[in-house]
Amino acid sequence: MIQRGQIPADVVFSMASPMDEKGFFSLSLGPDYTMAAVAKARAVLLEVNPNVPFTHGNCHVHISQVSALVESNDPVMEVGLPKIGPVQEAIGKYVADMIDDGSTLQIGYGGIPDPVVMQLSDKHDLGIHTEMIGDGILTLIESGAITNRKKKPARQNGGHVCAGFEKAVPVHGAQSNDRNAPDRFHQRPLPGRTKRQTDVDQCHLAN
């Protein structure tokens, strides 16, 4: 909607990593809709923070696009883990048993997706194509369960928001982690071309 001009974007404020040798900042952990706004805005203001990792994908802003910047050394905000009880653990095991080796996962956040992720460390050659990359996915990368070897068309971790504890943040600067805007990740043809795409999420009851 921002790209089509249905939602105006006049001035963009965003957190960013320090500039690289080519003059690019990375919007890093949450470029989501910000890149579309950057393309439309008359002014782009960046808060540059060395605690923000330089991530890869469509999340880079060149110094020539920046109107002003301010330096910061504040810690990156952390998102705590949801409360997981015996019911959530039982559901997590039931769902995890239905996920095959070689599946590409879209993992949500909450009391159901997290217990599922906890049960997947003995799986093999999982891939990631998801909105949010958090601590649970980091655990699977460290255990070797996520390799992206059987993921097609792109053999790398893909997402557009990172959230978690401090230990998760540096990992998202790796070349194997691709950070892109939602309009790319939610295109219907892309998940449709991904073999064994498996979505794990939860729904909430609203009064």
N, C-alpha and C positions, 0 to 999 in steps of 0.2 A: 504494500500500500504506500510505503514511503517512496519507492522507486517510481510508482505511477502518479505520484503527486497528490494522492488522496489524504495523506497525513503530512503536513508541512514539517520541514526540518530546517530551522534557521541557524541556530548555534548548537554545536555539539561539545559537550564536556565528557571526557573519557580518561580513565586510567590507562597507562601504557608502560611498556618496558623501556629501558634505555635504548637509544638509537644505535643501530649497527654501523659497520664501516661504510655501507652504501647509502646511509642517510635515512633508513627506515626505522620507524617505531613499530612495535607489535601491540595490538589491542588485547592480545593474550587470552586471559581466562574467560572472557565473555564478550566476544565481538558481535554475537547474535545479530541484532538489527542495527547495530551502530555503524557498520560499514556502509549500509544503504544511506544512512543519515549523513555520513561524511561526504558522500558523493553529491549530496544535494545542498549542504549547508553553506552559508556565506562565511562562517567562521568556525574553526576547529581549535579547541583549547584542550591541551593534554596535561595530565598530572603524571609526571615521569617518576617511576619508583623502581629502584634496583631490586626490590623483593618480587617484582612481577617478572616471570620468565618470558623469554622471547620465543613465542610459539610460531608454528608454520601454517601455511594455508592462506586463504583469502582474509587476512586480518592485519595487513601492513599499511601504514600511513607514512608517506614520504614527508621529510622536513619542509618541502616546498608547499605542502598542503596545510601546514600548521600556522595558525595565526598567533598563538601565544602558548607558552608552557610554564608550568611551575614544578619545582622539584619537591619530592616527598620521600621520606624513609619509613613511613608507617607500615606496620605489619599488614599483610593481606588478610582480609576477613575470612574466618573459618566457619564452616557449616558443620554442626554436630551430627552424629549418627542418630537415626530415629530409634525409639524404644522398641526392642524386639523381645517378645515373650514366647511361651511354649506354643501358642496357637500360630503365631507368625512363623516359627521354626518348622512346625509340621507342614504348613502350606508351602514353605520354601522348599522343603525336601520333596514334596509331591510334584511341584512344578519342575524342579531341577532334574528329576528322573525322566522327564519328557524331552529334555534338551539333548540332542545328539552331538557327538564329536563333529567338529567342522562347522557348527552353526555360527551364523553371524548375529550378534545380539544387539537389540535396542533395550537398554536398561533404564527404567524410571527411577524415581527416588521415593523412599518411604518404607513402611514396615513390612511390605511384601517383597518388593524387588531386592532389598538388601539381604534378607535371609536366603533368597534364591542364589544370589551371587556367592554367599558363604558356602554353598553346597557344590560349587562348580570347580573347585580347585583340582579335582582329579580328572577333569575333562581334557580333551586334546584338540589343538588347532582351532580354538574358537577365534572369531573375528568380532570387531566392534564397529557398529554404525549407529550412533546414538546421539541424543541431544546433550545429555549431561555426562561428563566423565568425572567420577568421584573416587573415593577411597576403595570402594568394593572392586571397581575395575582395576585399580592399581594393584590390589592384592592378587588378582588373577594374572596380571602381567608378570608380577614378581614370581609367582608360582610356576610360570611357564604354560599355563592353560591357554592364554591368549597369545597366538603367534601370527594370526592373519594369513597363514600360508594357504588356506583354502578359500579365502575371501576374494570374490571377484565382483566388480572389476578393479577395485583399489585394494592393494595389500598393505593397508596401514590403518591405525586407529583413527576413527573419524568422529567428530562431535563439534558443537559450537558453544558449549558452556562447560566450565570446569568448576566444581565445588567440592570442598572437603577440608581435611585437616592439613596442617602445614607440610607434612611429609609428602602429600600428593602434589603440591604445587611445582617443585622443580622438575618432576617427571614430564610435565606437559610442555616443557621446552624441547623435548627430543624430536628429532626429524621424523620419527615414526608416528607422531601425533599430529593430525591434520585438523586445524581449526577453521571452520568455514561458516558462512552465514546460513540461516535457516532455509532461505529460498533454494539453496542447492541441496541441502540434506533432506528436505521434505518433498523434493520433486518425485512424483510417482514413478517415473521410469527407473530411477536409481535404485531404490529398494527392490523394485520388481526384477532388476537384473542381478541382484545379489542372491547367491545360492543359500538356501536354508536360512533366510532371514527370520529371526524369532524375536518377538516383542514381549517384554516382561514389564508390566506396569500394574497400577492399582487404581481403583475408582473410589470416590468418596461419596457418602450419602449426605445429601443436603436437604434440610427441612423446607 
